Amino acid sequence: MENDYRKLVRSRQNRTICGVCGGIGEYLNVDPTVIRIIWVVCALASVGTGAVAYLIAALLIPEETC
């Protein structure tokens, strides 16, 4: 039986700033561009709280090991 365990990590291949949106996109099997657009809309709508959440995610989510 295969191990279907997936771990959320920051992406090295789909990286624009820190790889958070790329990692979330890979984890959810969604195009990272969609995640980036959603994140930007939420950041603008929340008057900067999304940017703080991105920085916290960049610190807490481990980077992908290759």
PDB file of N, H, CA, C and O in Angstrom:
ATOM      1  N   MET A   1       0.845  -1.176   0.000  1.00  0.00           N
ATOM      2  CA  MET A   1       0.000   0.000   0.000  1.00  0.00           C
ATOM      3  C   MET A   1       0.891   1.240   0.000  1.00  0.00           C
ATOM      4  O   MET A   1       1.844   1.330   0.774  1.00  0.00           O
ATOM      5  N   GLU A   2       0.572   2.196  -0.877  1.00  0.00           N
ATOM      6  H   GLU A   2      -0.202   2.123  -1.507  1.00  0.00           H
ATOM      7  CA  GLU A   2       1.349   3.416  -0.970  1.00  0.00           C
ATOM      8  C   GLU A   2       1.015   4.367   0.161  1.00  0.00           C
ATOM      9  O   GLU A   2      -0.095   4.373   0.693  1.00  0.00           O
ATOM     10  N   ASN A   3       1.996   5.162   0.509  1.00  0.00           N
ATOM     11  H   ASN A   3       2.898   5.157   0.077  1.00  0.00           H
ATOM     12  CA  ASN A   3       1.802   6.185   1.534  1.00  0.00           C
ATOM     13  C   ASN A   3       1.222   7.424   0.855  1.00  0.00           C
ATOM     14  O   ASN A   3       1.902   8.061   0.051  1.00  0.00           O
ATOM     15  N   ASP A   4      -0.018   7.770   1.168  1.00  0.00           N
ATOM     16  H   ASP A   4      -0.570   7.252   1.821  1.00  0.00           H
ATOM     17  CA  ASP A   4      -0.677   8.937   0.579  1.00  0.00           C
ATOM     18  C   ASP A   4      -0.514  10.183   1.431  1.00  0.00           C
ATOM     19  O   ASP A   4      -1.271  11.142   1.282  1.00  0.00           O
ATOM     20  N   TYR A   5       0.458  10.177   2.312  1.00  0.00           N
ATOM     21  H   TYR A   5       1.073   9.398   2.433  1.00  0.00           H
ATOM     22  CA  TYR A   5       0.704  11.304   3.208  1.00  0.00           C
ATOM     23  C   TYR A   5       1.326  12.450   2.428  1.00  0.00           C
ATOM     24  O   TYR A   5       2.365  12.287   1.789  1.00  0.00           O
ATOM     25  N   ARG A   6       0.683  13.611   2.483  1.00  0.00           N
ATOM     26  H   ARG A   6      -0.162  13.744   3.002  1.00  0.00           H
ATOM     27  CA  ARG A   6       1.210  14.812   1.840  1.00  0.00           C
ATOM     28  C   ARG A   6       1.531  15.830   2.917  1.00  0.00           C
ATOM     29  O   ARG A   6       0.819  15.937   3.915  1.00  0.00           O
ATOM     30  N   LYS A   7       2.588  16.564   2.714  1.00  0.00           N
ATOM     31  H   LYS A   7       3.166  16.476   1.903  1.00  0.00           H
ATOM     32  CA  LYS A   7       3.001  17.569   3.673  1.00  0.00           C
ATOM     33  C   LYS A   7       3.007  18.931   2.981  1.00  0.00           C
ATOM     34  O   LYS A   7       3.479  19.059   1.851  1.00  0.00           O
ATOM     35  N   LEU A   8       2.487  19.930   3.657  1.00  0.00           N
ATOM     36  H   LEU A   8       2.104  19.826   4.575  1.00  0.00           H
ATOM     37  CA  LEU A   8       2.485  21.286   3.124  1.00  0.00           C
ATOM     38  C   LEU A   8       3.871  21.887   3.307  1.00  0.00           C
ATOM     39  O   LEU A   8       4.358  22.036   4.428  1.00  0.00           O
ATOM     40  N   VAL A   9       4.499  22.229   2.182  1.00  0.00           N
ATOM     41  H   VAL A   9       4.103  22.108   1.272  1.00  0.00           H
ATOM     42  CA  VAL A   9       5.824  22.840   2.200  1.00  0.00           C
ATOM     43  C   VAL A   9       5.853  24.005   1.216  1.00  0.00           C
ATOM     44  O   VAL A   9       5.045  24.069   0.289  1.00  0.00           O
ATOM     45  N   ARG A  10       6.793  24.923   1.429  1.00  0.00           N
ATOM     46  H   ARG A  10       7.449  24.871   2.182  1.00  0.00           H
ATOM     47  CA  ARG A  10       6.982  26.014   0.480  1.00  0.00           C
ATOM     48  C   ARG A  10       7.689  25.462  -0.756  1.00  0.00           C
ATOM     49  O   ARG A  10       8.655  24.707  -0.645  1.00  0.00           O
ATOM     50  N   SER A  11       7.210  25.837  -1.906  1.00  0.00           N
ATOM     51  H   SER A  11       6.426  26.450  -1.997  1.00  0.00           H
ATOM     52  CA  SER A  11       7.718  25.300  -3.169  1.00  0.00           C
ATOM     53  C   SER A  11       9.028  25.964  -3.566  1.00  0.00           C
ATOM     54  O   SER A  11       9.238  27.152  -3.322  1.00  0.00           O
ATOM     55  N   ARG A  12       9.903  25.180  -4.181  1.00  0.00           N
ATOM     56  H   ARG A  12       9.732  24.215  -4.380  1.00  0.00           H
ATOM     57  CA  ARG A  12      11.122  25.730  -4.769  1.00  0.00           C
ATOM     58  C   ARG A  12      10.941  26.002  -6.251  1.00  0.00           C
ATOM     59  O   ARG A  12      11.591  26.897  -6.793  1.00  0.00           O
ATOM     60  N   GLN A  13      10.068  25.247  -6.927  1.00  0.00           N
ATOM     61  H   GLN A  13       9.540  24.520  -6.487  1.00  0.00           H
ATOM     62  CA  GLN A  13       9.868  25.414  -8.361  1.00  0.00           C
ATOM     63  C   GLN A  13       8.844  26.505  -8.671  1.00  0.00           C
ATOM     64  O   GLN A  13       9.055  27.295  -9.591  1.00  0.00           O
ATOM     65  N   ASN A  14       7.747  26.566  -7.927  1.00  0.00           N
ATOM     66  H   ASN A  14       7.575  25.925  -7.179  1.00  0.00           H
ATOM     67  CA  ASN A  14       6.683  27.550  -8.155  1.00  0.00           C
ATOM     68  C   ASN A  14       6.821  28.701  -7.174  1.00  0.00           C
ATOM     69  O   ASN A  14       5.921  28.950  -6.372  1.00  0.00           O
ATOM     70  N   ARG A  15       7.928  29.392  -7.234  1.00  0.00           N
ATOM     71  H   ARG A  15       8.659  29.190  -7.886  1.00  0.00           H
ATOM     72  CA  ARG A  15       8.238  30.438  -6.268  1.00  0.00           C
ATOM     73  C   ARG A  15       8.180  31.796  -6.948  1.00  0.00           C
ATOM     74  O   ARG A  15       8.751  31.997  -8.019  1.00  0.00           O
ATOM     75  N   THR A  16       7.477  32.729  -6.302  1.00  0.00           N
ATOM     76  H   THR A  16       7.013  32.566  -5.431  1.00  0.00           H
ATOM     77  CA  THR A  16       7.502  34.111  -6.744  1.00  0.00           C
ATOM     78  C   THR A  16       8.199  34.957  -5.682  1.00  0.00           C
ATOM     79  O   THR A  16       9.117  35.713  -5.999  1.00  0.00           O
ATOM     80  N   ILE A  17       7.781  34.839  -4.451  1.00  0.00           N
ATOM     81  H   ILE A  17       7.035  34.225  -4.193  1.00  0.00           H
ATOM     82  CA  ILE A  17       8.444  35.553  -3.348  1.00  0.00           C
ATOM     83  C   ILE A  17       9.090  34.525  -2.422  1.00  0.00           C
ATOM     84  O   ILE A  17      10.312  34.381  -2.410  1.00  0.00           O
ATOM     85  N   CYS A  18       8.288  33.823  -1.663  1.00  0.00           N
ATOM     86  H   CYS A  18       7.295  33.940  -1.673  1.00  0.00           H
ATOM     87  CA  CYS A  18       8.807  32.829  -0.711  1.00  0.00           C
ATOM     88  C   CYS A  18       8.349  31.411  -1.023  1.00  0.00           C
ATOM     89  O   CYS A  18       8.814  30.471  -0.377  1.00  0.00           O
ATOM     90  N   GLY A  19       7.476  31.227  -1.969  1.00  0.00           N
ATOM     91  H   GLY A  19       7.098  31.990  -2.494  1.00  0.00           H
ATOM     92  CA  GLY A  19       7.004  29.895  -2.336  1.00  0.00           C
ATOM     93  C   GLY A  19       5.781  29.419  -1.572  1.00  0.00           C
ATOM     94  O   GLY A  19       5.400  28.253  -1.680  1.00  0.00           O
ATOM     95  N   VAL A  20       5.160  30.303  -0.803  1.00  0.00           N
ATOM     96  H   VAL A  20       5.469  31.250  -0.715  1.00  0.00           H
ATOM     97  CA  VAL A  20       3.992  29.918  -0.002  1.00  0.00           C
ATOM     98  C   VAL A  20       2.810  29.559  -0.903  1.00  0.00           C
ATOM     99  O   VAL A  20       2.215  28.493  -0.748  1.00  0.00           O
ATOM    100  N   CYS A  21       2.471  30.432  -1.831  1.00  0.00           N
ATOM    101  H   CYS A  21       2.955  31.298  -1.958  1.00  0.00           H
ATOM    102  CA  CYS A  21       1.325  30.169  -2.717  1.00  0.00           C
ATOM    103  C   CYS A  21       1.603  28.984  -3.632  1.00  0.00           C
ATOM    104  O   CYS A  21       0.697  28.204  -3.925  1.00  0.00           O
ATOM    105  N   GLY A  22       2.846  28.840  -4.087  1.00  0.00           N
ATOM    106  H   GLY A  22       3.582  29.474  -3.850  1.00  0.00           H
ATOM    107  CA  GLY A  22       3.205  27.686  -4.899  1.00  0.00           C
ATOM    108  C   GLY A  22       3.059  26.390  -4.126  1.00  0.00           C
ATOM    109  O   GLY A  22       2.584  25.391  -4.664  1.00  0.00           O
ATOM    110  N   GLY A  23       3.467  26.402  -2.866  1.00  0.00           N
ATOM    111  H   GLY A  23       3.853  27.214  -2.428  1.00  0.00           H
ATOM    112  CA  GLY A  23       3.332  25.214  -2.029  1.00  0.00           C
ATOM    113  C   GLY A  23       1.889  24.861  -1.742  1.00  0.00           C
ATOM    114  O   GLY A  23       1.516  23.688  -1.745  1.00  0.00           O
ATOM    115  N   ILE A  24       1.078  25.873  -1.493  1.00  0.00           N
ATOM    116  H   ILE A  24       1.381  26.826  -1.490  1.00  0.00           H
ATOM    117  CA  ILE A  24      -0.349  25.629  -1.248  1.00  0.00           C
ATOM    118  C   ILE A  24      -1.011  25.101  -2.521  1.00  0.00           C
ATOM    119  O   ILE A  24      -1.844  24.197  -2.463  1.00  0.00           O
ATOM    120  N   GLY A  25      -0.639  25.666  -3.667  1.00  0.00           N
ATOM    121  H   GLY A  25       0.038  26.400  -3.715  1.00  0.00           H
ATOM    122  CA  GLY A  25      -1.178  25.193  -4.932  1.00  0.00           C
ATOM    123  C   GLY A  25      -0.812  23.751  -5.214  1.00  0.00           C
ATOM    124  O   GLY A  25      -1.658  22.979  -5.666  1.00  0.00           O
ATOM    125  N   GLU A  26       0.434  23.370  -4.957  1.00  0.00           N
ATOM    126  H   GLU A  26       1.121  23.997  -4.590  1.00  0.00           H
ATOM    127  CA  GLU A  26       0.860  21.987  -5.147  1.00  0.00           C
ATOM    128  C   GLU A  26       0.148  21.059  -4.168  1.00  0.00           C
ATOM    129  O   GLU A  26      -0.227  19.946  -4.533  1.00  0.00           O
ATOM    130  N   TYR A  27      -0.038  21.502  -2.941  1.00  0.00           N
ATOM    131  H   TYR A  27       0.267  22.407  -2.644  1.00  0.00           H
ATOM    132  CA  TYR A  27      -0.703  20.687  -1.928  1.00  0.00           C
ATOM    133  C   TYR A  27      -2.164  20.420  -2.298  1.00  0.00           C
ATOM    134  O   TYR A  27      -2.669  19.315  -2.103  1.00  0.00           O
ATOM    135  N   LEU A  28      -2.833  21.437  -2.831  1.00  0.00           N
ATOM    136  H   LEU A  28      -2.422  22.335  -2.990  1.00  0.00           H
ATOM    137  CA  LEU A  28      -4.253  21.320  -3.181  1.00  0.00           C
ATOM    138  C   LEU A  28      -4.478  20.884  -4.624  1.00  0.00           C
ATOM    139  O   LEU A  28      -5.624  20.746  -5.051  1.00  0.00           O
ATOM    140  N   ASN A  29      -3.402  20.663  -5.386  1.00  0.00           N
ATOM    141  H   ASN A  29      -2.470  20.775  -5.039  1.00  0.00           H
ATOM    142  CA  ASN A  29      -3.490  20.317  -6.810  1.00  0.00           C
ATOM    143  C   ASN A  29      -4.251  21.368  -7.603  1.00  0.00           C
ATOM    144  O   ASN A  29      -5.111  21.049  -8.424  1.00  0.00           O
ATOM    145  N   VAL A  30      -3.918  22.624  -7.343  1.00  0.00           N
ATOM    146  H   VAL A  30      -3.219  22.883  -6.676  1.00  0.00           H
ATOM    147  CA  VAL A  30      -4.525  23.772  -8.015  1.00  0.00           C
ATOM    148  C   VAL A  30      -3.385  24.595  -8.600  1.00  0.00           C
ATOM    149  O   VAL A  30      -2.279  24.595  -8.059  1.00  0.00           O
ATOM    150  N   ASP A  31      -3.642  25.293  -9.694  1.00  0.00           N
ATOM    151  H   ASP A  31      -4.541  25.293 -10.134  1.00  0.00           H
ATOM    152  CA  ASP A  31      -2.635  26.162 -10.281  1.00  0.00           C
ATOM    153  C   ASP A  31      -2.234  27.236  -9.267  1.00  0.00           C
ATOM    154  O   ASP A  31      -3.108  27.920  -8.735  1.00  0.00           O
ATOM    155  N   PRO A  32      -0.933  27.407  -8.983  1.00  0.00           N
ATOM    156  CA  PRO A  32      -0.490  28.409  -8.000  1.00  0.00           C
ATOM    157  C   PRO A  32      -0.910  29.829  -8.346  1.00  0.00           C
ATOM    158  O   PRO A  32      -1.032  30.669  -7.454  1.00  0.00           O
ATOM    159  N   THR A  33      -1.135  30.113  -9.627  1.00  0.00           N
ATOM    160  H   THR A  33      -1.036  29.431 -10.351  1.00  0.00           H
ATOM    161  CA  THR A  33      -1.580  31.450 -10.019  1.00  0.00           C
ATOM    162  C   THR A  33      -2.958  31.759  -9.430  1.00  0.00           C
ATOM    163  O   THR A  33      -3.218  32.895  -9.034  1.00  0.00           O
ATOM    164  N   VAL A  34      -3.824  30.778  -9.371  1.00  0.00           N
ATOM    165  H   VAL A  34      -3.612  29.855  -9.693  1.00  0.00           H
ATOM    166  CA  VAL A  34      -5.153  30.960  -8.771  1.00  0.00           C
ATOM    167  C   VAL A  34      -5.004  31.281  -7.289  1.00  0.00           C
ATOM    168  O   VAL A  34      -5.689  32.164  -6.773  1.00  0.00           O
ATOM    169  N   ILE A  35      -4.121  30.576  -6.608  1.00  0.00           N
ATOM    170  H   ILE A  35      -3.565  29.859  -7.026  1.00  0.00           H
ATOM    171  CA  ILE A  35      -3.887  30.827  -5.183  1.00  0.00           C
ATOM    172  C   ILE A  35      -3.325  32.229  -4.984  1.00  0.00           C
ATOM    173  O   ILE A  35      -3.717  32.924  -4.046  1.00  0.00           O
ATOM    174  N   ARG A  36      -2.412  32.654  -5.854  1.00  0.00           N
ATOM    175  H   ARG A  36      -2.093  32.091  -6.616  1.00  0.00           H
ATOM    176  CA  ARG A  36      -1.833  34.003  -5.744  1.00  0.00           C
ATOM    177  C   ARG A  36      -2.897  35.079  -5.931  1.00  0.00           C
ATOM    178  O   ARG A  36      -2.918  36.066  -5.195  1.00  0.00           O
ATOM    179  N   ILE A  37      -3.778  34.894  -6.911  1.00  0.00           N
ATOM    180  H   ILE A  37      -3.761  34.092  -7.508  1.00  0.00           H
ATOM    181  CA  ILE A  37      -4.843  35.876  -7.154  1.00  0.00           C
ATOM    182  C   ILE A  37      -5.775  35.955  -5.953  1.00  0.00           C
ATOM    183  O   ILE A  37      -6.136  37.047  -5.513  1.00  0.00           O
ATOM    184  N   ILE A  38      -6.162  34.806  -5.426  1.00  0.00           N
ATOM    185  H   ILE A  38      -5.868  33.919  -5.784  1.00  0.00           H
ATOM    186  CA  ILE A  38      -7.031  34.791  -4.237  1.00  0.00           C
ATOM    187  C   ILE A  38      -6.338  35.482  -3.077  1.00  0.00           C
ATOM    188  O   ILE A  38      -6.960  36.265  -2.358  1.00  0.00           O
ATOM    189  N   TRP A  39      -5.054  35.198  -2.889  1.00  0.00           N
ATOM    190  H   TRP A  39      -4.550  34.563  -3.473  1.00  0.00           H
ATOM    191  CA  TRP A  39      -4.310  35.790  -1.774  1.00  0.00           C
ATOM    192  C   TRP A  39      -4.221  37.311  -1.911  1.00  0.00           C
ATOM    193  O   TRP A  39      -4.384  38.027  -0.923  1.00  0.00           O
ATOM    194  N   VAL A  40      -3.964  37.814  -3.124  1.00  0.00           N
ATOM    195  H   VAL A  40      -3.831  37.233  -3.926  1.00  0.00           H
ATOM    196  CA  VAL A  40      -3.877  39.259  -3.345  1.00  0.00           C
ATOM    197  C   VAL A  40      -5.221  39.928  -3.096  1.00  0.00           C
ATOM    198  O   VAL A  40      -5.278  40.988  -2.472  1.00  0.00           O
ATOM    199  N   VAL A  41      -6.300  39.325  -3.575  1.00  0.00           N
ATOM    200  H   VAL A  41      -6.255  38.464  -4.082  1.00  0.00           H
ATOM    201  CA  VAL A  41      -7.633  39.895  -3.353  1.00  0.00           C
ATOM    202  C   VAL A  41      -7.931  39.954  -1.856  1.00  0.00           C
ATOM    203  O   VAL A  41      -8.432  40.964  -1.362  1.00  0.00           O
ATOM    204  N   CYS A  42      -7.628  38.886  -1.140  1.00  0.00           N
ATOM    205  H   CYS A  42      -7.221  38.065  -1.541  1.00  0.00           H
ATOM    206  CA  CYS A  42      -7.861  38.874   0.313  1.00  0.00           C
ATOM    207  C   CYS A  42      -6.972  39.886   1.028  1.00  0.00           C
ATOM    208  O   CYS A  42      -7.411  40.528   1.982  1.00  0.00           O
ATOM    209  N   ALA A  43      -5.730  40.036   0.579  1.00  0.00           N
ATOM    210  H   ALA A  43      -5.372  39.515  -0.196  1.00  0.00           H
ATOM    211  CA  ALA A  43      -4.826  40.999   1.204  1.00  0.00           C
ATOM    212  C   ALA A  43      -5.319  42.429   1.001  1.00  0.00           C
ATOM    213  O   ALA A  43      -5.249  43.251   1.914  1.00  0.00           O
ATOM    214  N   LEU A  44      -5.813  42.718  -0.195  1.00  0.00           N
ATOM    215  H   LEU A  44      -5.869  42.049  -0.937  1.00  0.00           H
ATOM    216  CA  LEU A  44      -6.331  44.066  -0.454  1.00  0.00           C
ATOM    217  C   LEU A  44      -7.637  44.323   0.292  1.00  0.00           C
ATOM    218  O   LEU A  44      -7.875  45.429   0.778  1.00  0.00           O
ATOM    219  N   ALA A  45      -8.476  43.301   0.378  1.00  0.00           N
ATOM    220  H   ALA A  45      -8.282  42.403  -0.016  1.00  0.00           H
ATOM    221  CA  ALA A  45      -9.762  43.466   1.054  1.00  0.00           C
ATOM    222  C   ALA A  45      -9.592  43.588   2.566  1.00  0.00           C
ATOM    223  O   ALA A  45     -10.416  44.206   3.239  1.00  0.00           O
ATOM    224  N   SER A  46      -8.529  42.999   3.093  1.00  0.00           N
ATOM    225  H   SER A  46      -7.860  42.497   2.546  1.00  0.00           H
ATOM    226  CA  SER A  46      -8.346  43.023   4.556  1.00  0.00           C
ATOM    227  C   SER A  46      -7.381  44.106   5.009  1.00  0.00           C
ATOM    228  O   SER A  46      -6.946  44.102   6.161  1.00  0.00           O
ATOM    229  N   VAL A  47      -7.042  45.031   4.125  1.00  0.00           N
ATOM    230  H   VAL A  47      -7.396  45.034   3.190  1.00  0.00           H
ATOM    231  CA  VAL A  47      -6.188  46.179   4.414  1.00  0.00           C
ATOM    232  C   VAL A  47      -4.861  45.736   5.043  1.00  0.00           C
ATOM    233  O   VAL A  47      -4.471  46.241   6.096  1.00  0.00           O
ATOM    234  N   GLY A  48      -4.180  44.802   4.402  1.00  0.00           N
ATOM    235  H   GLY A  48      -4.497  44.392   3.547  1.00  0.00           H
ATOM    236  CA  GLY A  48      -2.845  44.421   4.834  1.00  0.00           C
ATOM    237  C   GLY A  48      -2.739  43.197   5.719  1.00  0.00           C
ATOM    238  O   GLY A  48      -1.640  42.680   5.921  1.00  0.00           O
ATOM    239  N   THR A  49      -3.849  42.720   6.250  1.00  0.00           N
ATOM    240  H   THR A  49      -4.742  43.140   6.086  1.00  0.00           H
ATOM    241  CA  THR A  49      -3.797  41.538   7.109  1.00  0.00           C
ATOM    242  C   THR A  49      -3.332  40.320   6.313  1.00  0.00           C
ATOM    243  O   THR A  49      -2.663  39.445   6.863  1.00  0.00           O
ATOM    244  N   GLY A  50      -3.673  40.252   5.041  1.00  0.00           N
ATOM    245  H   GLY A  50      -4.217  40.962   4.594  1.00  0.00           H
ATOM    246  CA  GLY A  50      -3.227  39.155   4.188  1.00  0.00           C
ATOM    247  C   GLY A  50      -1.722  39.153   4.008  1.00  0.00           C
ATOM    248  O   GLY A  50      -1.115  38.086   3.923  1.00  0.00           O
ATOM    249  N   ALA A  51      -1.105  40.329   3.947  1.00  0.00           N
ATOM    250  H   ALA A  51      -1.598  41.196   4.016  1.00  0.00           H
ATOM    251  CA  ALA A  51       0.351  40.418   3.835  1.00  0.00           C
ATOM    252  C   ALA A  51       1.019  39.909   5.099  1.00  0.00           C
ATOM    253  O   ALA A  51       2.040  39.224   5.034  1.00  0.00           O
ATOM    254  N   VAL A  52       0.452  40.237   6.239  1.00  0.00           N
ATOM    255  H   VAL A  52      -0.377  40.793   6.292  1.00  0.00           H
ATOM    256  CA  VAL A  52       0.991  39.744   7.508  1.00  0.00           C
ATOM    257  C   VAL A  52       0.816  38.227   7.589  1.00  0.00           C
ATOM    258  O   VAL A  52       1.712  37.523   8.055  1.00  0.00           O
ATOM    259  N   ALA A  53      -0.325  37.730   7.140  1.00  0.00           N
ATOM    260  H   ALA A  53      -1.052  38.302   6.762  1.00  0.00           H
ATOM    261  CA  ALA A  53      -0.561  36.286   7.137  1.00  0.00           C
ATOM    262  C   ALA A  53       0.428  35.582   6.211  1.00  0.00           C
ATOM    263  O   ALA A  53       0.885  34.482   6.521  1.00  0.00           O
ATOM    264  N   TYR A  54       0.763  36.201   5.078  1.00  0.00           N
ATOM    265  H   TYR A  54       0.392  37.095   4.825  1.00  0.00           H
ATOM    266  CA  TYR A  54       1.742  35.620   4.163  1.00  0.00           C
ATOM    267  C   TYR A  54       3.108  35.526   4.829  1.00  0.00           C
ATOM    268  O   TYR A  54       3.780  34.501   4.721  1.00  0.00           O
ATOM    269  N   LEU A  55       3.518  36.576   5.509  1.00  0.00           N
ATOM    270  H   LEU A  55       2.972  37.409   5.596  1.00  0.00           H
ATOM    271  CA  LEU A  55       4.817  36.563   6.192  1.00  0.00           C
ATOM    272  C   LEU A  55       4.866  35.503   7.291  1.00  0.00           C
ATOM    273  O   LEU A  55       5.880  34.826   7.464  1.00  0.00           O
ATOM    274  N   ILE A  56       3.777  35.363   8.024  1.00  0.00           N
ATOM    275  H   ILE A  56       2.953  35.912   7.884  1.00  0.00           H
ATOM    276  CA  ILE A  56       3.712  34.338   9.068  1.00  0.00           C
ATOM    277  C   ILE A  56       3.774  32.946   8.435  1.00  0.00           C
ATOM    278  O   ILE A  56       4.467  32.063   8.942  1.00  0.00           O
ATOM    279  N   ALA A  57       3.054  32.750   7.331  1.00  0.00           N
ATOM    280  H   ALA A  57       2.491  33.467   6.919  1.00  0.00           H
ATOM    281  CA  ALA A  57       3.087  31.457   6.637  1.00  0.00           C
ATOM    282  C   ALA A  57       4.484  31.166   6.105  1.00  0.00           C
ATOM    283  O   ALA A  57       4.934  30.020   6.142  1.00  0.00           O
ATOM    284  N   ALA A  58       5.173  32.187   5.612  1.00  0.00           N
ATOM    285  H   ALA A  58       4.808  33.118   5.582  1.00  0.00           H
ATOM    286  CA  ALA A  58       6.534  32.000   5.099  1.00  0.00           C
ATOM    287  C   ALA A  58       7.485  31.581   6.217  1.00  0.00           C
ATOM    288  O   ALA A  58       8.442  30.845   5.977  1.00  0.00           O
ATOM    289  N   LEU A  59       7.228  32.039   7.414  1.00  0.00           N
ATOM    290  H   LEU A  59       6.451  32.637   7.609  1.00  0.00           H
ATOM    291  CA  LEU A  59       8.077  31.663   8.557  1.00  0.00           C
ATOM    292  C   LEU A  59       7.729  30.282   9.107  1.00  0.00           C
ATOM    293  O   LEU A  59       8.614  29.556   9.561  1.00  0.00           O
ATOM    294  N   LEU A  60       6.451  29.915   9.069  1.00  0.00           N
ATOM    295  H   LEU A  60       5.733  30.505   8.700  1.00  0.00           H
ATOM    296  CA  LEU A  60       6.008  28.667   9.699  1.00  0.00           C
ATOM    297  C   LEU A  60       6.053  27.447   8.785  1.00  0.00           C
ATOM    298  O   LEU A  60       6.323  26.341   9.251  1.00  0.00           O
ATOM    299  N   ILE A  61       5.795  27.628   7.503  1.00  0.00           N
ATOM    300  H   ILE A  61       5.575  28.527   7.124  1.00  0.00           H
ATOM    301  CA  ILE A  61       5.769  26.478   6.581  1.00  0.00           C
ATOM    302  C   ILE A  61       7.210  26.162   6.174  1.00  0.00           C
ATOM    303  O   ILE A  61       7.925  27.038   5.690  1.00  0.00           O
ATOM    304  N   PRO A  62       7.628  24.933   6.366  1.00  0.00           N
ATOM    305  CA  PRO A  62       9.008  24.570   6.019  1.00  0.00           C
ATOM    306  C   PRO A  62       9.226  24.556   4.507  1.00  0.00           C
ATOM    307  O   PRO A  62       8.290  24.342   3.736  1.00  0.00           O
ATOM    308  N   GLU A  63      10.478  24.789   4.091  1.00  0.00           N
ATOM    309  H   GLU A  63      11.239  24.963   4.717  1.00  0.00           H
ATOM    310  CA  GLU A  63      10.812  24.778   2.673  1.00  0.00           C
ATOM    311  C   GLU A  63      10.980  23.356   2.172  1.00  0.00           C
ATOM    312  O   GLU A  63      11.440  22.475   2.899  1.00  0.00           O
ATOM    313  N   GLU A  64      10.605  23.148   0.930  1.00  0.00           N
ATOM    314  H   GLU A  64      10.232  23.864   0.340  1.00  0.00           H
ATOM    315  CA  GLU A  64      10.700  21.838   0.290  1.00  0.00           C
ATOM    316  C   GLU A  64      12.161  21.413   0.201  1.00  0.00           C
ATOM    317  O   GLU A  64      13.026  22.217  -0.144  1.00  0.00           O
ATOM    318  N   THR A  65      12.431  20.162   0.509  1.00  0.00           N
ATOM    319  H   THR A  65      11.728  19.508   0.789  1.00  0.00           H
ATOM    320  CA  THR A  65      13.783  19.621   0.376  1.00  0.00           C
ATOM    321  C   THR A  65      13.880  18.822  -0.905  1.00  0.00           C
ATOM    322  O   THR A  65      12.992  18.029  -1.217  1.00  0.00           O
ATOM    323  N   CYS A  66      14.948  19.025  -1.644  1.00  0.00           N
ATOM    324  H   CYS A  66      15.670  19.670  -1.391  1.00  0.00           H
ATOM    325  CA  CYS A  66      15.108  18.301  -2.918  1.00  0.00           C
ATOM    326  C   CYS A  66      16.278  17.366  -2.844  1.00  0.00           C
ATOM    327  O   CYS A  66      16.574  16.670  -3.815  1.00  0.00           O
TER     328      CYS A  66
END
